Amino acid sequence: MLDIKPLTKDSKYWNETIAFAEDCSWSAGPFLADKMRKNDFLKWERVFAALEDERPIGYCTFCKTDELPEKYGFYPFIGFVFVDEAHRGHRVSEKLIKSVIIYAKELGFDCIYIMSGEKGLYEKYGFEKIGDYETVFGTVDQLFKMAIK
């Protein structure tokens, strides 16, 4: 059974999610693992873990910033969306995103953003492309926005 859990450093699955991120196939995973070890999050920010049989199979973050420079003033962001290859195609990322949106709405946000190089993925979840923006890494990615109703 799939469960989506919002995590903080005191959460039951925090360390398991760090280990999963550290060993995942995506190069950004170890960066998230390090950010989690340092608890480099604002009080309201969360890591969302997708758990199957109490084991992490995916994650994402809900944070004030992502790879877009703060000078643009867009926030909050869904970031670090990753699902283990063996579990792709089962709408895990969609369930992660929906959980983040529910949480964002509870906090009073009226929109949410995501940066991605993927084409056609986030549009099917209701995001609209705002444009292409230079990232903090000097690359260019697409910025998407979703109004929260």
Secondary structure in CASP SS format (residue, H / E / C, confidence):
PFRMAT SS
TARGET T0000
AUTHOR 0000-0000-0000
METHOD secondary structure of the structure
MODEL  1
M C 1.00
L E 1.00
D E 1.00
I E 1.00
K E 1.00
P E 1.00
L E 1.00
T C 1.00
K C 1.00
D C 1.00
S C 1.00
K C 1.00
Y C 1.00
W H 1.00
N H 1.00
E H 1.00
T H 1.00
I H 1.00
A H 1.00
F H 1.00
A H 1.00
E H 1.00
D H 1.00
C C 1.00
S C 1.00
W C 1.00
S C 1.00
A C 1.00
G H 1.00
P H 1.00
F H 1.00
L H 1.00
A H 1.00
D H 1.00
K H 1.00
M H 1.00
R H 1.00
K C 1.00
N C 1.00
D C 1.00
F C 1.00
L C 1.00
K C 1.00
W C 1.00
E C 1.00
R E 1.00
V E 1.00
F E 1.00
A E 1.00
A E 1.00
L E 1.00
E E 1.00
D C 1.00
E C 1.00
R E 1.00
P E 1.00
I E 1.00
G E 1.00
Y E 1.00
C E 1.00
T E 1.00
F E 1.00
C E 1.00
K C 1.00
T C 1.00
D C 1.00
E C 1.00
L C 1.00
P C 1.00
E H 1.00
K H 1.00
Y H 1.00
G C 1.00
F C 1.00
Y C 1.00
P C 1.00
F E 1.00
I E 1.00
G E 1.00
F E 1.00
V E 1.00
F E 1.00
V E 1.00
D C 1.00
E H 1.00
A H 1.00
H H 1.00
R C 1.00
G C 1.00
H C 1.00
R C 1.00
V H 1.00
S H 1.00
E H 1.00
K H 1.00
L H 1.00
I H 1.00
K H 1.00
S H 1.00
V H 1.00
I H 1.00
I H 1.00
Y H 1.00
A H 1.00
K H 1.00
E H 1.00
L C 1.00
G C 1.00
F C 1.00
D C 1.00
C E 1.00
I E 1.00
Y E 1.00
I E 1.00
M E 1.00
S E 1.00
G C 1.00
E C 1.00
K C 1.00
G C 1.00
L C 1.00
Y C 1.00
E H 1.00
K H 1.00
Y H 1.00
G C 1.00
F C 1.00
E E 1.00
K E 1.00
I E 1.00
G E 1.00
D E 1.00
Y E 1.00
E E 1.00
T C 1.00
V C 1.00
F C 1.00
G C 1.00
T C 1.00
V E 1.00
D E 1.00
Q E 1.00
L E 1.00
F E 1.00
K E 1.00
M E 1.00
A E 1.00
I C 1.00
K C 1.00
END
